[in-house]
Amino acid sequence: MMKCTDLAEKFGLEVLTASEKDISIEGVYIGDLLSIVMAKAKQDYAWITIQTHLNIVAVADLLELSCIIIVENMDLEPDALEKAMELEIPVFKTKKSAYNVACDFNQMGIK
């Protein structure tokens, strides 16, 4: 099991927002269509996406996801950044593809 506090260091991610909470990552979900993410992702999952708008924070909060990982070097919109900080939802950014981040998780035994 991995903690969000270890994620940036282990995967070389940029931290956009952090949380003081000791959040565990139980699994991972990759998706960009919010309705599908809402139907399939589970509590304490890391969410890999290219979406960067405010609604991703709302979905992460609703589902109690452990964190959001934005791939392909996309920039998080300022209002989404502000809301994620307010809700203490960890958000990370990487130049890697969703596939490569998923491979990183798989190598750590998280699926």
Backbone as JSON Lines, residues from 0, in Angstrom:
{"i":0,"aa":"M","n":[0.85,-1.18,0.0],"ca":[0.0,0.0,0.0],"c":[0.9,1.24,0.0]}
{"i":1,"aa":"M","n":[0.48,2.26,-0.72],"ca":[1.25,3.49,-0.82],"c":[0.45,4.65,-0.25]}
{"i":2,"aa":"K","n":[1.13,5.6,0.31],"ca":[0.52,6.83,0.83],"c":[0.71,7.95,-0.19]}
{"i":3,"aa":"C","n":[-0.23,8.87,-0.26],"ca":[-0.12,10.01,-1.17],"c":[1.14,10.84,-0.89]}
{"i":4,"aa":"T","n":[1.54,10.89,0.37],"ca":[2.72,11.68,0.72],"c":[3.99,11.12,0.07]}
{"i":5,"aa":"D","n":[4.0,9.84,-0.3],"ca":[5.17,9.22,-0.93],"c":[5.12,9.24,-2.45]}
{"i":6,"aa":"L","n":[3.97,9.55,-3.0],"ca":[3.74,9.41,-4.43],"c":[4.66,10.27,-5.28]}
{"i":7,"aa":"A","n":[4.78,11.53,-4.96],"ca":[5.59,12.44,-5.78],"c":[7.03,11.98,-5.87]}
{"i":8,"aa":"E","n":[7.58,11.59,-4.74],"ca":[8.98,11.16,-4.73],"c":[9.17,9.86,-5.5]}
{"i":9,"aa":"K","n":[8.29,8.9,-5.31],"ca":[8.45,7.6,-5.96],"c":[8.24,7.66,-7.46]}
{"i":10,"aa":"F","n":[7.33,8.52,-7.92],"ca":[6.99,8.57,-9.35],"c":[7.54,9.81,-10.05]}
{"i":11,"aa":"G","n":[8.21,10.7,-9.33],"ca":[8.74,11.91,-9.94],"c":[7.65,12.88,-10.39]}
{"i":12,"aa":"L","n":[6.64,13.05,-9.55],"ca":[5.5,13.92,-9.87],"c":[5.69,15.3,-9.28]}
{"i":13,"aa":"E","n":[5.13,16.29,-9.94],"ca":[5.09,17.65,-9.4],"c":[3.88,17.76,-8.49]}
{"i":14,"aa":"V","n":[4.07,18.26,-7.28],"ca":[2.97,18.44,-6.33],"c":[2.3,19.77,-6.61]}
{"i":15,"aa":"L","n":[1.02,19.74,-6.96],"ca":[0.26,20.97,-7.16],"c":[-0.48,21.35,-5.88]}
{"i":16,"aa":"T","n":[-1.04,20.37,-5.21],"ca":[-1.66,20.58,-3.9],"c":[-1.32,19.37,-3.03]}
{"i":17,"aa":"A","n":[-1.26,19.59,-1.77],"ca":[-0.93,18.51,-0.83],"c":[-1.99,18.47,0.25]}
{"i":18,"aa":"S","n":[-1.9,17.47,1.09],"ca":[-2.83,17.33,2.21],"c":[-2.05,16.9,3.43]}
{"i":19,"aa":"E","n":[-2.49,17.36,4.57],"ca":[-1.89,16.94,5.83],"c":[-2.4,15.56,6.24]}
{"i":20,"aa":"K","n":[-3.47,15.11,5.6],"ca":[-4.04,13.8,5.91],"c":[-3.11,12.7,5.4]}
{"i":21,"aa":"D","n":[-3.06,11.59,6.11],"ca":[-2.25,10.45,5.72],"c":[-3.11,9.53,4.86]}
{"i":22,"aa":"I","n":[-3.22,9.83,3.57],"ca":[-4.16,9.16,2.68],"c":[-3.49,7.97,2.0]}
{"i":23,"aa":"S","n":[-4.11,6.8,2.11],"ca":[-3.62,5.6,1.45],"c":[-4.22,5.48,0.06]}
{"i":24,"aa":"I","n":[-3.46,4.88,-0.83],"ca":[-3.94,4.6,-2.19],"c":[-4.22,3.11,-2.27]}
{"i":25,"aa":"E","n":[-5.49,2.78,-2.47],"ca":[-5.93,1.38,-2.49],"c":[-5.99,0.82,-3.91]}
{"i":26,"aa":"G","n":[-6.06,1.69,-4.91],"ca":[-6.15,1.26,-6.3],"c":[-5.99,2.48,-7.19]}
{"i":27,"aa":"V","n":[-6.18,2.26,-8.47],"ca":[-6.01,3.35,-9.44],"c":[-7.08,3.25,-10.51]}
{"i":28,"aa":"Y","n":[-7.55,4.41,-10.98],"ca":[-8.51,4.45,-12.07],"c":[-8.03,5.47,-13.09]}
{"i":29,"aa":"I","n":[-8.11,5.12,-14.37],"ca":[-7.76,6.02,-15.45],"c":[-9.04,6.34,-16.2]}
{"i":30,"aa":"G","n":[-9.33,7.64,-16.36],"ca":[-10.51,8.02,-17.13],"c":[-10.63,9.52,-17.25]}
{"i":31,"aa":"D","n":[-11.25,9.94,-18.34],"ca":[-11.42,11.36,-18.61],"c":[-12.88,11.78,-18.73]}
{"i":32,"aa":"L","n":[-13.77,10.83,-18.9],"ca":[-15.2,11.14,-18.97],"c":[-15.76,11.05,-17.55]}
{"i":33,"aa":"L","n":[-16.15,12.2,-17.01],"ca":[-16.5,12.28,-15.6],"c":[-17.61,11.33,-15.19]}
{"i":34,"aa":"S","n":[-18.6,11.15,-16.02],"ca":[-19.71,10.26,-15.65],"c":[-19.23,8.81,-15.51]}
{"i":35,"aa":"I","n":[-18.29,8.41,-16.34],"ca":[-17.75,7.05,-16.24],"c":[-16.88,6.93,-14.99]}
{"i":36,"aa":"V","n":[-16.08,7.95,-14.71],"ca":[-15.25,7.95,-13.5],"c":[-16.14,7.84,-12.27]}
{"i":37,"aa":"M","n":[-17.23,8.6,-12.25],"ca":[-18.14,8.57,-11.11],"c":[-18.77,7.19,-10.93]}
{"i":38,"aa":"A","n":[-18.97,6.47,-12.02],"ca":[-19.58,5.15,-11.94],"c":[-18.58,4.04,-11.6]}
{"i":39,"aa":"K","n":[-17.32,4.23,-11.95],"ca":[-16.36,3.13,-11.85],"c":[-15.26,3.3,-10.8]}
{"i":40,"aa":"A","n":[-14.81,4.51,-10.54],"ca":[-13.73,4.72,-9.58],"c":[-14.24,4.45,-8.18]}
{"i":41,"aa":"K","n":[-13.32,4.09,-7.28],"ca":[-13.71,3.73,-5.92],"c":[-12.99,4.6,-4.9]}
{"i":42,"aa":"Q","n":[-13.55,4.67,-3.73],"ca":[-12.96,5.42,-2.63],"c":[-11.5,4.98,-2.43]}
{"i":43,"aa":"D","n":[-10.65,5.95,-2.16],"ca":[-9.22,5.74,-1.91],"c":[-8.44,5.3,-3.15]}
{"i":44,"aa":"Y","n":[-8.99,5.5,-4.34],"ca":[-8.27,5.25,-5.57],"c":[-7.57,6.54,-6.0]}
{"i":45,"aa":"A","n":[-6.41,6.39,-6.62],"ca":[-5.76,7.5,-7.32],"c":[-6.43,7.6,-8.69]}
{"i":46,"aa":"W","n":[-6.67,8.81,-9.14],"ca":[-7.33,9.03,-10.42],"c":[-6.33,9.66,-11.38]}
{"i":47,"aa":"I","n":[-6.11,9.0,-12.51],"ca":[-5.23,9.49,-13.56],"c":[-6.1,10.07,-14.67]}
{"i":48,"aa":"T","n":[-5.84,11.34,-15.05],"ca":[-6.68,12.01,-16.04],"c":[-5.9,13.12,-16.77]}
{"i":49,"aa":"I","n":[-6.44,13.55,-17.91],"ca":[-5.93,14.74,-18.57],"c":[-6.84,15.94,-18.31]}
{"i":50,"aa":"Q","n":[-7.96,15.7,-17.66],"ca":[-8.89,16.8,-17.34],"c":[-8.26,17.73,-16.31]}
{"i":51,"aa":"T","n":[-8.56,19.01,-16.4],"ca":[-7.92,20.0,-15.52],"c":[-8.88,21.03,-14.95]}
{"i":52,"aa":"H","n":[-10.17,20.85,-15.13],"ca":[-11.15,21.85,-14.72],"c":[-11.71,21.57,-13.32]}
{"i":53,"aa":"L","n":[-12.48,22.49,-12.83],"ca":[-13.03,22.44,-11.48],"c":[-13.81,21.17,-11.19]}
{"i":54,"aa":"N","n":[-14.5,20.64,-12.17],"ca":[-15.35,19.47,-11.93],"c":[-14.56,18.22,-11.51]}
{"i":55,"aa":"I","n":[-13.28,18.14,-11.86],"ca":[-12.52,16.96,-11.43],"c":[-12.34,16.96,-9.91]}
{"i":56,"aa":"V","n":[-12.24,18.15,-9.35],"ca":[-12.11,18.26,-7.89],"c":[-13.41,17.84,-7.22]}
{"i":57,"aa":"A","n":[-14.53,18.24,-7.81],"ca":[-15.84,17.85,-7.27],"c":[-16.01,16.34,-7.31]}
{"i":58,"aa":"V","n":[-15.61,15.71,-8.4],"ca":[-15.72,14.25,-8.52],"c":[-14.82,13.57,-7.5]}
{"i":59,"aa":"A","n":[-13.58,14.04,-7.37],"ca":[-12.64,13.46,-6.4],"c":[-13.18,13.59,-4.98]}
{"i":60,"aa":"D","n":[-13.78,14.72,-4.67],"ca":[-14.35,14.93,-3.35],"c":[-15.56,14.02,-3.12]}
{"i":61,"aa":"L","n":[-16.44,13.96,-4.1],"ca":[-17.65,13.13,-4.0],"c":[-17.31,11.66,-3.76]}
{"i":62,"aa":"L","n":[-16.32,11.16,-4.5],"ca":[-15.96,9.75,-4.42],"c":[-14.93,9.45,-3.33]}
{"i":63,"aa":"E","n":[-14.44,10.49,-2.68],"ca":[-13.38,10.37,-1.67],"c":[-12.16,9.65,-2.25]}
{"i":64,"aa":"L","n":[-11.74,10.12,-3.43],"ca":[-10.55,9.58,-4.07],"c":[-9.31,10.03,-3.29]}
{"i":65,"aa":"S","n":[-8.26,9.25,-3.36],"ca":[-7.06,9.59,-2.6],"c":[-6.31,10.76,-3.21]}
{"i":66,"aa":"C","n":[-6.31,10.87,-4.55],"ca":[-5.6,11.97,-5.21],"c":[-5.98,11.99,-6.69]}
{"i":67,"aa":"I","n":[-5.54,13.08,-7.33],"ca":[-5.7,13.24,-8.77],"c":[-4.3,13.38,-9.35]}
{"i":68,"aa":"I","n":[-4.04,12.66,-10.44],"ca":[-2.77,12.78,-11.14],"c":[-3.07,13.25,-12.56]}
{"i":69,"aa":"I","n":[-2.62,14.45,-12.87],"ca":[-2.85,15.03,-14.19],"c":[-1.63,14.71,-15.06]}
{"i":70,"aa":"V","n":[-1.89,14.08,-16.2],"ca":[-0.82,13.61,-17.08],"c":[-0.66,14.51,-18.3]}
{"i":71,"aa":"E","n":[0.33,14.17,-19.12],"ca":[0.59,14.87,-20.38],"c":[0.96,16.34,-20.18]}
{"i":72,"aa":"N","n":[1.45,16.69,-18.99],"ca":[1.9,18.05,-18.67],"c":[0.79,19.1,-18.82]}
{"i":73,"aa":"M","n":[-0.46,18.69,-18.6],"ca":[-1.58,19.63,-18.68],"c":[-1.56,20.53,-17.44]}
{"i":74,"aa":"D","n":[-2.04,21.77,-17.61],"ca":[-2.07,22.73,-16.51],"c":[-3.43,22.74,-15.82]}
{"i":75,"aa":"L","n":[-3.41,22.59,-14.5],"ca":[-4.64,22.64,-13.71],"c":[-5.18,24.07,-13.73]}
{"i":76,"aa":"E","n":[-6.47,24.22,-13.99],"ca":[-7.08,25.55,-14.01],"c":[-7.04,26.17,-12.62]}
{"i":77,"aa":"P","n":[-6.85,27.49,-12.53],"ca":[-6.69,28.16,-11.23],"c":[-7.83,27.91,-10.25]}
{"i":78,"aa":"D","n":[-9.08,27.91,-10.73],"ca":[-10.19,27.67,-9.8],"c":[-10.19,26.24,-9.28]}
{"i":79,"aa":"A","n":[-9.74,25.3,-10.09],"ca":[-9.63,23.91,-9.65],"c":[-8.52,23.77,-8.62]}
{"i":80,"aa":"L","n":[-7.42,24.45,-8.84],"ca":[-6.31,24.44,-7.89],"c":[-6.75,25.0,-6.54]}
{"i":81,"aa":"E","n":[-7.46,26.11,-6.58],"ca":[-7.94,26.74,-5.34],"c":[-8.89,25.82,-4.57]}
{"i":82,"aa":"K","n":[-9.82,25.18,-5.29],"ca":[-10.79,24.3,-4.64],"c":[-10.1,23.04,-4.08]}
{"i":83,"aa":"A","n":[-9.15,22.49,-4.81],"ca":[-8.42,21.31,-4.33],"c":[-7.65,21.64,-3.06]}
{"i":84,"aa":"M","n":[-7.06,22.82,-3.0],"ca":[-6.35,23.24,-1.78],"c":[-7.33,23.39,-0.63]}
{"i":85,"aa":"E","n":[-8.48,23.99,-0.9],"ca":[-9.5,24.18,0.13],"c":[-9.99,22.84,0.7]}
{"i":86,"aa":"L","n":[-10.18,21.86,-0.18],"ca":[-10.7,20.55,0.23],"c":[-9.58,19.57,0.63]}
{"i":87,"aa":"E","n":[-8.34,20.02,0.53],"ca":[-7.17,19.18,0.85],"c":[-7.14,17.9,0.04]}
{"i":88,"aa":"I","n":[-7.4,18.04,-1.27],"ca":[-7.3,16.91,-2.19],"c":[-5.94,16.99,-2.87]}
{"i":89,"aa":"P","n":[-5.09,16.0,-2.67],"ca":[-3.78,16.03,-3.32],"c":[-3.92,15.96,-4.85]}
{"i":90,"aa":"V","n":[-3.22,16.87,-5.52],"ca":[-3.2,16.88,-6.98],"c":[-1.75,16.91,-7.42]}
{"i":91,"aa":"F","n":[-1.43,16.03,-8.36],"ca":[-0.08,15.92,-8.89],"c":[-0.11,16.12,-10.4]}
{"i":92,"aa":"K","n":[1.05,16.46,-10.95],"ca":[1.18,16.7,-12.38],"c":[2.43,15.98,-12.87]}
{"i":93,"aa":"T","n":[2.35,15.47,-14.1],"ca":[3.5,14.81,-14.7],"c":[3.49,14.97,-16.22]}
{"i":94,"aa":"K","n":[4.66,14.88,-16.8],"ca":[4.79,14.88,-18.26],"c":[4.48,13.5,-18.83]}
{"i":95,"aa":"K","n":[4.48,12.5,-17.97],"ca":[4.24,11.12,-18.42],"c":[2.82,10.95,-18.98]}
{"i":96,"aa":"S","n":[2.66,9.89,-19.76],"ca":[1.33,9.52,-20.25],"c":[0.57,8.78,-19.15]}
{"i":97,"aa":"A","n":[-0.72,8.66,-19.33],"ca":[-1.54,7.89,-18.38],"c":[-1.05,6.45,-18.33]}
{"i":98,"aa":"Y","n":[-0.68,5.91,-19.48],"ca":[-0.18,4.53,-19.54],"c":[1.07,4.37,-18.68]}
{"i":99,"aa":"N","n":[2.01,5.29,-18.81],"ca":[3.26,5.19,-18.05],"c":[3.03,5.32,-16.55]}
{"i":100,"aa":"V","n":[2.12,6.18,-16.14],"ca":[1.82,6.31,-14.72],"c":[1.14,5.03,-14.22]}
{"i":101,"aa":"A","n":[0.25,4.47,-15.03],"ca":[-0.39,3.21,-14.66],"c":[0.66,2.1,-14.52]}
{"i":102,"aa":"C","n":[1.66,2.09,-15.39],"ca":[2.74,1.1,-15.28],"c":[3.52,1.29,-13.99]}
{"i":103,"aa":"D","n":[3.75,2.55,-13.59],"ca":[4.42,2.83,-12.32],"c":[3.63,2.23,-11.16]}
{"i":104,"aa":"F","n":[2.32,2.45,-11.17],"ca":[1.48,1.88,-10.11],"c":[1.54,0.35,-10.13]}
{"i":105,"aa":"N","n":[1.47,-0.22,-11.31],"ca":[1.51,-1.68,-11.44],"c":[2.81,-2.25,-10.87]}
{"i":106,"aa":"Q","n":[3.92,-1.57,-11.13],"ca":[5.21,-2.02,-10.6],"c":[5.24,-1.96,-9.07]}
{"i":107,"aa":"M","n":[4.44,-1.07,-8.5],"ca":[4.36,-0.96,-7.04],"c":[3.31,-1.93,-6.46]}
{"i":108,"aa":"G","n":[2.63,-2.68,-7.34],"ca":[1.64,-3.64,-6.89],"c":[0.27,-3.06,-6.66]}
{"i":109,"aa":"I","n":[0.03,-1.85,-7.17],"ca":[-1.28,-1.19,-7.02],"c":[-1.98,-1.24,-8.36]}
{"i":110,"aa":"K","n":[-3.2,-1.81,-8.37],"ca":[-3.94,-1.97,-9.63],"c":[-5.32,-1.41,-9.52]}
